[in-house]
């Protein structure tokens, strides 16, 4: 199995995440891999592109929550920043933060590919 203990803590806070799953690494990894199917990132991008602030807020809030629960700290923080911008109806501010969100999301996806390759 992929050694999660040596992953960049900004991408995945292994200790925190593992603690949320009562130390059961197999269960933790199972839920990490379910993140691949989460549609909130794509929905957020689409809603922002469509200028739908309310729907973009919902997607950002969902992404923030899922990322935080799985201890994807950097992704959760940026999604949280976008959530707050959208809560304040500041669509342009959210748009400016999209590249940072995309980079954090990319890092998570790369990690999940590595984990998948080790299963």
Biopython code that builds the backbone (N, CA, C, O; Angstrom):
import numpy as np
from Bio.PDB.StructureBuilder import StructureBuilder

atoms = [
    (1, "UNK", "N", (0.847, -1.192, 0.000)),
    (1, "UNK", "CA", (0.000, 0.000, 0.000)),
    (1, "UNK", "C", (0.886, 1.247, 0.000)),
    (1, "UNK", "O", (1.955, 1.262, 0.609)),
    (2, "UNK", "N", (0.433, 2.270, -0.678)),
    (2, "UNK", "CA", (1.126, 3.553, -0.758)),
    (2, "UNK", "C", (1.346, 4.107, 0.648)),
    (2, "UNK", "O", (0.446, 4.043, 1.485)),
    (3, "UNK", "N", (2.535, 4.650, 0.912)),
    (3, "UNK", "CA", (2.856, 5.183, 2.237)),
    (3, "UNK", "C", (2.287, 6.600, 2.389)),
    (3, "UNK", "O", (2.904, 7.577, 1.963)),
    (4, "UNK", "N", (1.130, 6.693, 2.989)),
    (4, "UNK", "CA", (0.445, 7.985, 3.159)),
    (4, "UNK", "C", (1.118, 8.882, 4.195)),
    (4, "UNK", "O", (0.886, 10.091, 4.213)),
    (5, "UNK", "N", (1.938, 8.305, 5.045)),
    (5, "UNK", "CA", (2.569, 9.088, 6.113)),
    (5, "UNK", "C", (3.544, 10.127, 5.584)),
    (5, "UNK", "O", (3.837, 11.109, 6.266)),
    (6, "UNK", "N", (4.052, 9.917, 4.366)),
    (6, "UNK", "CA", (5.053, 10.827, 3.814)),
    (6, "UNK", "C", (4.491, 11.805, 2.785)),
    (6, "UNK", "O", (5.255, 12.458, 2.075)),
    (7, "UNK", "N", (3.190, 11.910, 2.700)),
    (7, "UNK", "CA", (2.534, 12.828, 1.769)),
    (7, "UNK", "C", (2.628, 14.249, 2.329)),
    (7, "UNK", "O", (2.576, 14.451, 3.542)),
    (8, "UNK", "N", (2.766, 15.217, 1.444)),
    (8, "UNK", "CA", (2.768, 16.636, 1.834)),
    (8, "UNK", "C", (1.515, 16.922, 2.658)),
    (8, "UNK", "O", (0.397, 16.688, 2.200)),
    (9, "UNK", "N", (1.705, 17.426, 3.868)),
    (9, "UNK", "CA", (0.580, 17.665, 4.788)),
    (9, "UNK", "C", (-0.428, 18.665, 4.243)),
    (9, "UNK", "O", (-1.596, 18.637, 4.632)),
    (10, "UNK", "N", (0.003, 19.548, 3.351)),
    (10, "UNK", "CA", (-0.948, 20.494, 2.764)),
    (10, "UNK", "C", (-1.933, 19.771, 1.854)),
    (10, "UNK", "O", (-3.094, 20.163, 1.734)),
    (11, "UNK", "N", (-1.451, 18.714, 1.220)),
    (11, "UNK", "CA", (-2.320, 17.946, 0.331)),
    (11, "UNK", "C", (-3.210, 17.025, 1.167)),
    (11, "UNK", "O", (-4.428, 17.004, 0.991)),
    (12, "UNK", "N", (-2.597, 16.266, 2.076)),
    (12, "UNK", "CA", (-3.344, 15.338, 2.931)),
    (12, "UNK", "C", (-2.717, 15.319, 4.306)),
    (12, "UNK", "O", (-1.547, 14.966, 4.453)),
    (13, "UNK", "N", (-3.478, 15.692, 5.306)),
    (13, "UNK", "CA", (-3.021, 15.588, 6.698)),
    (13, "UNK", "C", (-3.361, 14.175, 7.170)),
    (13, "UNK", "O", (-4.430, 13.924, 7.726)),
    (14, "UNK", "N", (-2.433, 13.277, 6.936)),
    (14, "UNK", "CA", (-2.645, 11.856, 7.192)),
    (14, "UNK", "C", (-3.106, 11.575, 8.624)),
    (14, "UNK", "O", (-4.089, 10.863, 8.831)),
    (15, "UNK", "N", (-2.416, 12.119, 9.590)),
    (15, "UNK", "CA", (-2.740, 11.835, 10.997)),
    (15, "UNK", "C", (-4.158, 12.277, 11.355)),
    (15, "UNK", "O", (-4.896, 11.541, 12.009)),
    (16, "UNK", "N", (-4.527, 13.461, 10.930)),
    (16, "UNK", "CA", (-5.876, 13.964, 11.210)),
    (16, "UNK", "C", (-6.919, 13.105, 10.517)),
    (16, "UNK", "O", (-7.906, 12.696, 11.128)),
    (17, "UNK", "N", (-6.695, 12.836, 9.249)),
    (17, "UNK", "CA", (-7.643, 12.019, 8.491)),
    (17, "UNK", "C", (-7.787, 10.635, 9.073)),
    (17, "UNK", "O", (-8.900, 10.134, 9.228)),
    (18, "UNK", "N", (-6.673, 10.015, 9.396)),
    (18, "UNK", "CA", (-6.707, 8.672, 9.975)),
    (18, "UNK", "C", (-7.456, 8.677, 11.308)),
    (18, "UNK", "O", (-8.198, 7.745, 11.618)),
    (19, "UNK", "N", (-7.255, 9.717, 12.075)),
    (19, "UNK", "CA", (-7.961, 9.839, 13.354)),
    (19, "UNK", "C", (-9.468, 9.893, 13.178)),
    (19, "UNK", "O", (-10.209, 9.360, 14.004)),
    (20, "UNK", "N", (-9.924, 10.523, 12.122)),
    (20, "UNK", "CA", (-11.364, 10.598, 11.854)),
    (20, "UNK", "C", (-11.953, 9.233, 11.520)),
    (20, "UNK", "O", (-13.162, 9.021, 11.615)),
    (21, "UNK", "N", (-11.070, 8.308, 11.126)),
    (21, "UNK", "CA", (-11.510, 6.951, 10.801)),
    (21, "UNK", "C", (-11.034, 5.952, 11.864)),
    (21, "UNK", "O", (-10.842, 4.765, 11.598)),
    (22, "UNK", "N", (-10.854, 6.478, 13.065)),
    (22, "UNK", "CA", (-10.490, 5.682, 14.246)),
    (22, "UNK", "C", (-9.277, 4.789, 14.012)),
    (22, "UNK", "O", (-9.214, 3.664, 14.508)),
    (23, "UNK", "N", (-8.307, 5.309, 13.243)),
    (23, "UNK", "CA", (-7.066, 4.586, 13.016)),
    (23, "UNK", "C", (-7.160, 3.462, 12.002)),
    (23, "UNK", "O", (-6.195, 2.720, 11.815)),
    (24, "UNK", "N", (-8.289, 3.324, 11.353)),
    (24, "UNK", "CA", (-8.486, 2.241, 10.388)),
    (24, "UNK", "C", (-8.062, 2.714, 9.000)),
    (24, "UNK", "O", (-8.852, 3.302, 8.262)),
    (25, "UNK", "N", (-6.798, 2.448, 8.660)),
    (25, "UNK", "CA", (-6.250, 2.966, 7.411)),
    (25, "UNK", "C", (-6.974, 2.433, 6.184)),
    (25, "UNK", "O", (-7.176, 3.173, 5.221)),
    (26, "UNK", "N", (-7.363, 1.182, 6.200)),
    (26, "UNK", "CA", (-8.060, 0.615, 5.038)),
    (26, "UNK", "C", (-9.363, 1.362, 4.775)),
    (26, "UNK", "O", (-9.693, 1.659, 3.628)),
    (27, "UNK", "N", (-10.096, 1.662, 5.835)),
    (27, "UNK", "CA", (-11.350, 2.409, 5.701)),
    (27, "UNK", "C", (-11.070, 3.835, 5.223)),
    (27, "UNK", "O", (-11.773, 4.359, 4.359)),
    (28, "UNK", "N", (-10.040, 4.451, 5.795)),
    (28, "UNK", "CA", (-9.654, 5.810, 5.400)),
    (28, "UNK", "C", (-9.335, 5.850, 3.904)),
    (28, "UNK", "O", (-9.828, 6.723, 3.189)),
    (29, "UNK", "N", (-8.524, 4.924, 3.436)),
    (29, "UNK", "CA", (-8.156, 4.884, 2.020)),
    (29, "UNK", "C", (-9.386, 4.647, 1.148)),
    (29, "UNK", "O", (-9.505, 5.227, 0.069)),
    (30, "UNK", "N", (-10.286, 3.807, 1.608)),
    (30, "UNK", "CA", (-11.528, 3.551, 0.855)),
    (30, "UNK", "C", (-12.287, 4.860, 0.627)),
    (30, "UNK", "O", (-12.770, 5.119, -0.476)),
    (31, "UNK", "N", (-12.389, 5.682, 1.674)),
    (31, "UNK", "CA", (-13.115, 6.943, 1.545)),
    (31, "UNK", "C", (-12.308, 7.978, 0.745)),
    (31, "UNK", "O", (-12.892, 8.795, 0.033)),
    (32, "UNK", "N", (-10.985, 7.949, 0.855)),
    (32, "UNK", "CA", (-10.172, 8.834, 0.026)),
    (32, "UNK", "C", (-10.447, 8.550, -1.442)),
    (32, "UNK", "O", (-10.595, 9.472, -2.245)),
    (33, "UNK", "N", (-10.516, 7.271, -1.788)),
    (33, "UNK", "CA", (-10.728, 6.889, -3.184)),
    (33, "UNK", "C", (-12.135, 7.242, -3.673)),
    (33, "UNK", "O", (-12.334, 7.432, -4.872)),
    (34, "UNK", "N", (-13.094, 7.331, -2.784)),
    (34, "UNK", "CA", (-14.445, 7.739, -3.185)),
    (34, "UNK", "C", (-14.465, 9.195, -3.655)),
    (34, "UNK", "O", (-15.372, 9.611, -4.376)),
    (35, "UNK", "N", (-13.459, 9.961, -3.240)),
    (35, "UNK", "CA", (-13.390, 11.363, -3.641)),
    (35, "UNK", "C", (-13.289, 11.504, -5.161)),
    (35, "UNK", "O", (-13.706, 12.516, -5.724)),
    (36, "UNK", "N", (-12.738, 10.496, -5.813)),
    (36, "UNK", "CA", (-12.613, 10.513, -7.274)),
    (36, "UNK", "C", (-13.976, 10.733, -7.924)),
    (36, "UNK", "O", (-14.067, 11.379, -8.968)),
    (37, "UNK", "N", (-15.030, 10.204, -7.319)),
    (37, "UNK", "CA", (-16.382, 10.291, -7.880)),
    (37, "UNK", "C", (-17.139, 11.553, -7.481)),
    (37, "UNK", "O", (-18.246, 11.788, -7.966)),
    (38, "UNK", "N", (-16.556, 12.367, -6.602)),
    (38, "UNK", "CA", (-17.236, 13.578, -6.145)),
    (38, "UNK", "C", (-17.324, 14.585, -7.293)),
    (38, "UNK", "O", (-16.326, 14.862, -7.958)),
    (39, "UNK", "N", (-18.497, 15.120, -7.517)),
    (39, "UNK", "CA", (-18.747, 16.023, -8.645)),
    (39, "UNK", "C", (-18.758, 17.504, -8.258)),
    (39, "UNK", "O", (-18.993, 18.357, -9.115)),
    (40, "UNK", "N", (-18.510, 17.822, -7.000)),
    (40, "UNK", "CA", (-18.651, 19.216, -6.569)),
    (40, "UNK", "C", (-17.618, 20.146, -7.199)),
    (40, "UNK", "O", (-17.935, 21.305, -7.468)),
    (41, "UNK", "N", (-16.405, 19.682, -7.440)),
    (41, "UNK", "CA", (-15.395, 20.532, -8.084)),
    (41, "UNK", "C", (-15.847, 20.925, -9.491)),
    (41, "UNK", "O", (-15.827, 22.102, -9.853)),
    (42, "UNK", "N", (-16.253, 19.933, -10.277)),
    (42, "UNK", "CA", (-16.697, 20.210, -11.646)),
    (42, "UNK", "C", (-17.945, 21.094, -11.641)),
    (42, "UNK", "O", (-18.072, 22.007, -12.457)),
    (43, "UNK", "N", (-18.851, 20.818, -10.730)),
    (43, "UNK", "CA", (-20.063, 21.627, -10.624)),
    (43, "UNK", "C", (-19.725, 23.077, -10.279)),
    (43, "UNK", "O", (-20.297, 24.008, -10.845)),
    (44, "UNK", "N", (-18.800, 23.255, -9.353)),
    (44, "UNK", "CA", (-18.382, 24.610, -8.968)),
    (44, "UNK", "C", (-17.851, 25.369, -10.174)),
    (44, "UNK", "O", (-18.243, 26.511, -10.412)),
    (45, "UNK", "N", (-16.969, 24.748, -10.930)),
    (45, "UNK", "CA", (-16.420, 25.407, -12.116)),
    (45, "UNK", "C", (-17.523, 25.763, -13.106)),
    (45, "UNK", "O", (-17.555, 26.878, -13.627)),
    (46, "UNK", "N", (-18.414, 24.837, -13.365)),
    (46, "UNK", "CA", (-19.500, 25.080, -14.326)),
    (46, "UNK", "C", (-20.418, 26.199, -13.860)),
    (46, "UNK", "O", (-20.802, 27.062, -14.650)),
    (47, "UNK", "N", (-20.768, 26.187, -12.588)),
    (47, "UNK", "CA", (-21.677, 27.212, -12.069)),
    (47, "UNK", "C", (-21.030, 28.593, -12.088)),
    (47, "UNK", "O", (-21.697, 29.589, -12.369)),
    (48, "UNK", "N", (-19.743, 28.653, -11.790)),
    (48, "UNK", "CA", (-19.045, 29.945, -11.857)),
    (48, "UNK", "C", (-19.012, 30.431, -13.308)),
    (48, "UNK", "O", (-19.271, 31.603, -13.580)),
    (49, "UNK", "N", (-18.693, 29.526, -14.235)),
    (49, "UNK", "CA", (-18.659, 29.901, -15.657)),
    (49, "UNK", "C", (-20.018, 30.407, -16.127)),
    (49, "UNK", "O", (-20.094, 31.279, -16.992)),
    (50, "UNK", "N", (-21.087, 29.861, -15.556)),
    (50, "UNK", "CA", (-22.443, 30.270, -15.927)),
    (50, "UNK", "C", (-22.924, 31.489, -15.141)),
    (50, "UNK", "O", (-24.033, 31.974, -15.364)),
    (51, "UNK", "N", (-22.097, 31.983, -14.227)),
    (51, "UNK", "CA", (-22.476, 33.140, -13.424)),
    (51, "UNK", "C", (-23.530, 32.841, -12.383)),
    (51, "UNK", "O", (-24.205, 33.753, -11.903)),
    (52, "UNK", "N", (-23.680, 31.587, -12.029)),
    (52, "UNK", "CA", (-24.691, 31.155, -11.046)),
    (52, "UNK", "C", (-24.086, 31.156, -9.643)),
    (52, "UNK", "O", (-23.610, 30.128, -9.162)),
    (53, "UNK", "N", (-24.110, 32.295, -9.010)),
    (53, "UNK", "CA", (-23.466, 32.475, -7.714)),
    (53, "UNK", "C", (-24.050, 31.546, -6.646)),
    (53, "UNK", "O", (-23.295, 30.944, -5.883)),
    (54, "UNK", "N", (-25.354, 31.423, -6.581)),
    (54, "UNK", "CA", (-26.026, 30.591, -5.568)),
    (54, "UNK", "C", (-25.649, 29.120, -5.718)),
    (54, "UNK", "O", (-25.304, 28.461, -4.737)),
    (55, "UNK", "N", (-25.713, 28.610, -6.937)),
    (55, "UNK", "CA", (-25.379, 27.204, -7.177)),
    (55, "UNK", "C", (-23.876, 26.963, -7.013)),
    (55, "UNK", "O", (-23.461, 25.909, -6.531)),
    (56, "UNK", "N", (-23.072, 27.934, -7.412)),
    (56, "UNK", "CA", (-21.626, 27.828, -7.225)),
    (56, "UNK", "C", (-21.304, 27.782, -5.732)),
    (56, "UNK", "O", (-20.428, 27.029, -5.306)),
    (57, "UNK", "N", (-22.010, 28.585, -4.941)),
    (57, "UNK", "CA", (-21.823, 28.566, -3.493)),
    (57, "UNK", "C", (-22.100, 27.177, -2.932)),
    (57, "UNK", "O", (-21.319, 26.669, -2.127)),
    (58, "UNK", "N", (-23.196, 26.561, -3.345)),
    (58, "UNK", "CA", (-23.543, 25.227, -2.852)),
    (58, "UNK", "C", (-22.449, 24.213, -3.194)),
    (58, "UNK", "O", (-22.068, 23.395, -2.357)),
    (59, "UNK", "N", (-21.952, 24.275, -4.424)),
    (59, "UNK", "CA", (-20.903, 23.350, -4.845)),
    (59, "UNK", "C", (-19.605, 23.598, -4.073)),
    (59, "UNK", "O", (-18.938, 22.650, -3.657)),
    (60, "UNK", "N", (-19.250, 24.864, -3.883)),
    (60, "UNK", "CA", (-18.035, 25.206, -3.140)),
    (60, "UNK", "C", (-18.139, 24.745, -1.693)),
    (60, "UNK", "O", (-17.181, 24.220, -1.127)),
    (61, "UNK", "N", (-19.300, 24.944, -1.108)),
    (61, "UNK", "CA", (-19.520, 24.538, 0.279)),
    (61, "UNK", "C", (-19.424, 23.024, 0.424)),
    (61, "UNK", "O", (-18.849, 22.524, 1.391)),
    (62, "UNK", "N", (-19.979, 22.302, -0.528)),
    (62, "UNK", "CA", (-19.895, 20.839, -0.519)),
    (62, "UNK", "C", (-18.445, 20.392, -0.667)),
    (62, "UNK", "O", (-17.981, 19.525, 0.074)),
    (63, "UNK", "N", (-17.737, 20.976, -1.614)),
    (63, "UNK", "CA", (-16.342, 20.622, -1.835)),
    (63, "UNK", "C", (-15.517, 20.898, -0.586)),
    (63, "UNK", "O", (-14.682, 20.083, -0.191)),
    (64, "UNK", "N", (-15.751, 22.038, 0.026)),
    (64, "UNK", "CA", (-15.028, 22.386, 1.250)),
    (64, "UNK", "C", (-15.268, 21.340, 2.326)),
    (64, "UNK", "O", (-14.324, 20.895, 2.979)),
    (65, "UNK", "N", (-16.509, 20.948, 2.516)),
    (65, "UNK", "CA", (-16.844, 19.984, 3.552)),
    (65, "UNK", "C", (-16.249, 18.616, 3.306)),
    (65, "UNK", "O", (-15.691, 18.004, 4.217)),
    (66, "UNK", "N", (-16.362, 18.134, 2.084)),
    (66, "UNK", "CA", (-15.807, 16.817, 1.747)),
    (66, "UNK", "C", (-14.294, 16.843, 1.903)),
    (66, "UNK", "O", (-13.717, 15.937, 2.505)),
    (67, "UNK", "N", (-13.649, 17.872, 1.368)),
    (67, "UNK", "CA", (-12.188, 17.977, 1.460)),
    (67, "UNK", "C", (-11.733, 18.075, 2.916)),
    (67, "UNK", "O", (-10.743, 17.454, 3.302)),
    (68, "UNK", "N", (-12.446, 18.843, 3.709)),
    (68, "UNK", "CA", (-12.080, 18.982, 5.125)),
    (68, "UNK", "C", (-12.239, 17.659, 5.865)),
    (68, "UNK", "O", (-11.375, 17.289, 6.660)),
    (69, "UNK", "N", (-13.314, 16.956, 5.618)),
    (69, "UNK", "CA", (-13.535, 15.675, 6.290)),
    (69, "UNK", "C", (-12.477, 14.645, 5.938)),
    (69, "UNK", "O", (-12.135, 13.794, 6.758)),
    (70, "UNK", "N", (-11.962, 14.722, 4.723)),
    (70, "UNK", "CA", (-10.936, 13.771, 4.292)),
    (70, "UNK", "C", (-9.519, 14.273, 4.571)),
    (70, "UNK", "O", (-8.543, 13.598, 4.243)),
    (71, "UNK", "N", (-9.410, 15.444, 5.171)),
    (71, "UNK", "CA", (-8.125, 16.050, 5.549)),
    (71, "UNK", "C", (-7.290, 16.473, 4.341)),
    (71, "UNK", "O", (-6.061, 16.469, 4.402)),
    (72, "UNK", "N", (-7.956, 16.835, 3.248)),
    (72, "UNK", "CA", (-7.288, 17.463, 2.110)),
    (72, "UNK", "C", (-7.221, 18.956, 2.444)),
    (72, "UNK", "O", (-8.018, 19.749, 1.943)),
    (73, "UNK", "N", (-6.274, 19.321, 3.285)),
    (73, "UNK", "CA", (-6.274, 20.634, 3.923)),
    (73, "UNK", "C", (-6.183, 21.817, 2.969)),
    (73, "UNK", "O", (-6.958, 22.766, 3.086)),
    (74, "UNK", "N", (-5.251, 21.771, 2.033)),
    (74, "UNK", "CA", (-5.092, 22.898, 1.109)),
    (74, "UNK", "C", (-6.346, 23.074, 0.251)),
    (74, "UNK", "O", (-6.813, 24.195, 0.048)),
    (75, "UNK", "N", (-6.877, 21.981, -0.243)),
    (75, "UNK", "CA", (-8.094, 22.032, -1.053)),
    (75, "UNK", "C", (-9.258, 22.581, -0.233)),
    (75, "UNK", "O", (-10.029, 23.409, -0.717)),
    (76, "UNK", "N", (-9.382, 22.120, 0.997)),
    (76, "UNK", "CA", (-10.467, 22.588, 1.870)),
    (76, "UNK", "C", (-10.346, 24.088, 2.144)),
    (76, "UNK", "O", (-11.350, 24.800, 2.169)),
    (77, "UNK", "N", (-9.115, 24.566, 2.349)),
    (77, "UNK", "CA", (-8.925, 25.987, 2.640)),
    (77, "UNK", "C", (-9.322, 26.855, 1.444)),
    (77, "UNK", "O", (-10.048, 27.838, 1.590)),
    (78, "UNK", "N", (-8.839, 26.479, 0.271)),
    (78, "UNK", "CA", (-9.153, 27.285, -0.922)),
    (78, "UNK", "C", (-10.646, 27.208, -1.230)),
    (78, "UNK", "O", (-11.259, 28.219, -1.572)),
    (79, "UNK", "N", (-11.233, 26.023, -1.113)),
    (79, "UNK", "CA", (-12.681, 25.890, -1.328)),
    (79, "UNK", "C", (-13.440, 26.733, -0.310)),
    (79, "UNK", "O", (-14.478, 27.312, -0.631)),
    (80, "UNK", "N", (-12.931, 26.803, 0.909)),
    (80, "UNK", "CA", (-13.551, 27.639, 1.941)),
    (80, "UNK", "C", (-13.472, 29.119, 1.594)),
    (80, "UNK", "O", (-14.430, 29.864, 1.798)),
    (81, "UNK", "N", (-12.327, 29.541, 1.069)),
    (81, "UNK", "CA", (-12.173, 30.944, 0.647)),
    (81, "UNK", "C", (-13.165, 31.284, -0.463)),
    (81, "UNK", "O", (-13.778, 32.351, -0.456)),
    (82, "UNK", "N", (-13.313, 30.371, -1.408)),
    (82, "UNK", "CA", (-14.257, 30.587, -2.510)),
    (82, "UNK", "C", (-15.692, 30.568, -1.985)),
    (82, "UNK", "O", (-16.532, 31.352, -2.424)),
    (83, "UNK", "N", (-15.959, 29.676, -1.053)),
    (83, "UNK", "CA", (-17.292, 29.618, -0.434)),
    (83, "UNK", "C", (-17.649, 30.966, 0.170)),
    (83, "UNK", "O", (-18.755, 31.468, -0.026)),
    (84, "UNK", "N", (-16.716, 31.545, 0.899)),
    (84, "UNK", "CA", (-16.994, 32.826, 1.555)),
    (84, "UNK", "C", (-17.147, 33.954, 0.539)),
    (84, "UNK", "O", (-17.977, 34.844, 0.726)),
    (85, "UNK", "N", (-16.362, 33.928, -0.530)),
    (85, "UNK", "CA", (-16.521, 34.945, -1.581)),
    (85, "UNK", "C", (-17.910, 34.838, -2.202)),
    (85, "UNK", "O", (-18.578, 35.845, -2.435)),
    (86, "UNK", "N", (-18.331, 33.614, -2.465)),
    (86, "UNK", "CA", (-19.652, 33.416, -3.079)),
    (86, "UNK", "C", (-20.781, 33.719, -2.107)),
    (86, "UNK", "O", (-21.835, 34.212, -2.508)),
    (87, "UNK", "N", (-20.565, 33.427, -0.839)),
    (87, "UNK", "CA", (-21.582, 33.771, 0.175)),
    (87, "UNK", "C", (-21.832, 35.275, 0.167)),
    (87, "UNK", "O", (-22.957, 35.735, 0.364)),
    (88, "UNK", "N", (-20.750, 36.037, -0.066)),
    (88, "UNK", "CA", (-20.840, 37.504, -0.115)),
    (88, "UNK", "C", (-21.217, 38.007, -1.511)),
    (88, "UNK", "O", (-21.198, 39.211, -1.769)),
    (89, "UNK", "N", (-21.564, 37.065, -2.418)),
    (89, "UNK", "CA", (-21.950, 37.409, -3.792)),
    (89, "UNK", "C", (-20.810, 38.081, -4.562)),
    (89, "UNK", "O", (-21.057, 38.918, -5.430)),
    (90, "UNK", "N", (-19.572, 37.720, -4.251)),
    (90, "UNK", "CA", (-18.406, 38.287, -4.925)),
    (90, "UNK", "C", (-17.890, 37.279, -5.945)),
    (90, "UNK", "O", (-16.868, 36.625, -5.737)),
    (91, "UNK", "N", (-18.608, 37.173, -7.032)),
    (91, "UNK", "CA", (-18.294, 36.202, -8.068)),
    (91, "UNK", "C", (-16.908, 36.438, -8.662)),
    (91, "UNK", "O", (-16.171, 35.481, -8.899)),
    (92, "UNK", "N", (-16.546, 37.688, -8.905)),
    (92, "UNK", "CA", (-15.232, 37.999, -9.487)),
    (92, "UNK", "C", (-14.098, 37.537, -8.571)),
    (92, "UNK", "O", (-13.073, 37.051, -9.047)),
    (93, "UNK", "N", (-14.279, 37.688, -7.269)),
    (93, "UNK", "CA", (-13.263, 37.230, -6.315)),
    (93, "UNK", "C", (-13.131, 35.703, -6.379)),
    (93, "UNK", "O", (-12.024, 35.165, -6.328)),
    (94, "UNK", "N", (-14.249, 35.026, -6.489)),
    (94, "UNK", "CA", (-14.233, 33.566, -6.600)),
    (94, "UNK", "C", (-13.528, 33.137, -7.886)),
    (94, "UNK", "O", (-12.758, 32.177, -7.888)),
    (95, "UNK", "N", (-13.793, 33.849, -8.968)),
    (95, "UNK", "CA", (-13.169, 33.533, -10.253)),
    (95, "UNK", "C", (-11.650, 33.671, -10.160)),
    (95, "UNK", "O", (-10.916, 32.846, -10.704)),
    (96, "UNK", "N", (-11.184, 34.704, -9.477)),
    (96, "UNK", "CA", (-9.741, 34.927, -9.325)),
    (96, "UNK", "C", (-9.068, 33.794, -8.549)),
    (96, "UNK", "O", (-7.880, 33.532, -8.737)),
    (97, "UNK", "N", (-9.816, 33.131, -7.689)),
    (97, "UNK", "CA", (-9.251, 32.060, -6.861)),
    (97, "UNK", "C", (-9.319, 30.682, -7.535)),
    (97, "UNK", "O", (-8.747, 29.715, -7.033)),
    (98, "UNK", "N", (-10.014, 30.598, -8.663)),
    (98, "UNK", "CA", (-10.154, 29.312, -9.352)),
    (98, "UNK", "C", (-8.827, 28.653, -9.717)),
    (98, "UNK", "O", (-8.699, 27.443, -9.531)),
    (99, "UNK", "N", (-7.827, 29.384, -10.231)),
    (99, "UNK", "CA", (-6.558, 28.718, -10.547)),
    (99, "UNK", "C", (-5.900, 28.078, -9.323)),
    (99, "UNK", "O", (-5.299, 27.009, -9.431)),
    (100, "UNK", "N", (-6.009, 28.717, -8.176)),
    (100, "UNK", "CA", (-5.445, 28.161, -6.943)),
    (100, "UNK", "C", (-6.209, 26.898, -6.556)),
    (100, "UNK", "O", (-5.611, 25.905, -6.142)),
    (101, "UNK", "N", (-7.524, 26.941, -6.692)),
    (101, "UNK", "CA", (-8.354, 25.770, -6.407)),
    (101, "UNK", "C", (-8.008, 24.628, -7.358)),
    (101, "UNK", "O", (-7.879, 23.479, -6.936)),
    (102, "UNK", "N", (-7.860, 24.945, -8.629)),
    (102, "UNK", "CA", (-7.534, 23.915, -9.617)),
    (102, "UNK", "C", (-6.199, 23.256, -9.312)),
    (102, "UNK", "O", (-6.059, 22.044, -9.479)),
    (103, "UNK", "N", (-5.228, 24.022, -8.875)),
    (103, "UNK", "CA", (-3.916, 23.461, -8.525)),
    (103, "UNK", "C", (-4.025, 22.546, -7.305)),
    (103, "UNK", "O", (-3.446, 21.460, -7.295)),
    (104, "UNK", "N", (-4.750, 22.968, -6.295)),
    (104, "UNK", "CA", (-4.930, 22.134, -5.101)),
    (104, "UNK", "C", (-5.680, 20.855, -5.452)),
    (104, "UNK", "O", (-5.342, 19.778, -4.961)),
    (105, "UNK", "N", (-6.685, 20.971, -6.292)),
    (105, "UNK", "CA", (-7.464, 19.804, -6.727)),
    (105, "UNK", "C", (-6.584, 18.837, -7.518)),
    (105, "UNK", "O", (-6.671, 17.621, -7.349)),
    (106, "UNK", "N", (-5.744, 19.391, -8.374)),
    (106, "UNK", "CA", (-4.829, 18.576, -9.176)),
    (106, "UNK", "C", (-3.895, 17.769, -8.268)),
    (106, "UNK", "O", (-3.650, 16.590, -8.523)),
    (107, "UNK", "N", (-3.384, 18.388, -7.229)),
    (107, "UNK", "CA", (-2.495, 17.689, -6.297)),
    (107, "UNK", "C", (-3.213, 16.522, -5.624)),
    (107, "UNK", "O", (-2.636, 15.448, -5.455)),
    (108, "UNK", "N", (-4.459, 16.733, -5.246)),
    (108, "UNK", "CA", (-5.246, 15.657, -4.630)),
    (108, "UNK", "C", (-5.456, 14.528, -5.630)),
    (108, "UNK", "O", (-5.298, 13.355, -5.290)),
    (109, "UNK", "N", (-5.810, 14.879, -6.855)),
    (109, "UNK", "CA", (-6.030, 13.858, -7.874)),
    (109, "UNK", "C", (-4.753, 13.064, -8.151)),
    (109, "UNK", "O", (-4.804, 11.845, -8.313)),
    (110, "UNK", "N", (-3.625, 13.742, -8.203)),
    (110, "UNK", "CA", (-2.347, 13.052, -8.409)),
    (110, "UNK", "C", (-2.058, 12.082, -7.269)),
    (110, "UNK", "O", (-1.579, 10.972, -7.500)),
    (111, "UNK", "N", (-2.345, 12.498, -6.053)),
    (111, "UNK", "CA", (-2.168, 11.623, -4.901)),
    (111, "UNK", "C", (-3.063, 10.391, -5.020)),
    (111, "UNK", "O", (-2.617, 9.272, -4.765)),
    (112, "UNK", "N", (-4.305, 10.591, -5.400)),
    (112, "UNK", "CA", (-5.243, 9.473, -5.513)),
    (112, "UNK", "C", (-4.817, 8.491, -6.601)),
    (112, "UNK", "O", (-5.022, 7.285, -6.463)),
    (113, "UNK", "N", (-4.228, 8.998, -7.674)),
    (113, "UNK", "CA", (-3.713, 8.122, -8.732)),
    (113, "UNK", "C", (-2.576, 7.260, -8.173)),
    (113, "UNK", "O", (-2.498, 6.064, -8.457)),
    (114, "UNK", "N", (-1.693, 7.877, -7.374)),
    (114, "UNK", "CA", (-0.600, 7.117, -6.770)),
    (114, "UNK", "C", (-1.129, 6.041, -5.831)),
    (114, "UNK", "O", (-0.656, 4.905, -5.842)),
    (115, "UNK", "N", (-2.112, 6.409, -5.022)),
    (115, "UNK", "CA", (-2.693, 5.433, -4.090)),
    (115, "UNK", "C", (-3.319, 4.291, -4.874)),
    (115, "UNK", "O", (-3.113, 3.122, -4.547)),
    (116, "UNK", "N", (-4.075, 4.622, -5.898)),
    (116, "UNK", "CA", (-4.742, 3.612, -6.725)),
    (116, "UNK", "C", (-3.729, 2.667, -7.347)),
    (116, "UNK", "O", (-3.962, 1.461, -7.426)),
    (117, "UNK", "N", (-2.617, 3.210, -7.784)),
    (117, "UNK", "CA", (-1.577, 2.395, -8.402)),
    (117, "UNK", "C", (-0.923, 1.419, -7.448)),
    (117, "UNK", "O", (-0.345, 0.420, -7.876)),
    (118, "UNK", "N", (-1.009, 1.699, -6.166)),
    (118, "UNK", "CA", (-0.392, 0.857, -5.144)),
    (118, "UNK", "C", (-1.337, -0.175, -4.553)),
    (118, "UNK", "O", (-0.906, -1.060, -3.815)),
    (119, "UNK", "N", (-2.619, -0.071, -4.870)),
    (119, "UNK", "CA", (-3.612, -1.000, -4.279)),
    (119, "UNK", "C", (-3.422, -2.401, -4.812)),
    (119, "UNK", "O", (-4.160, -3.311, -4.432)),
]
sb = StructureBuilder()
sb.init_structure("model")
sb.init_model(0)
sb.init_chain("A")
sb.init_seg("    ")
for serial, (resi, resn, name, xyz) in enumerate(atoms, 1):
    if name == "N":
        sb.init_residue(resn, " ", resi, " ")
    sb.init_atom(name, np.array(xyz, "f"), 0.0, 1.0, " ", f" {name:<3s}", serial, name[0])
structure = sb.get_structure()
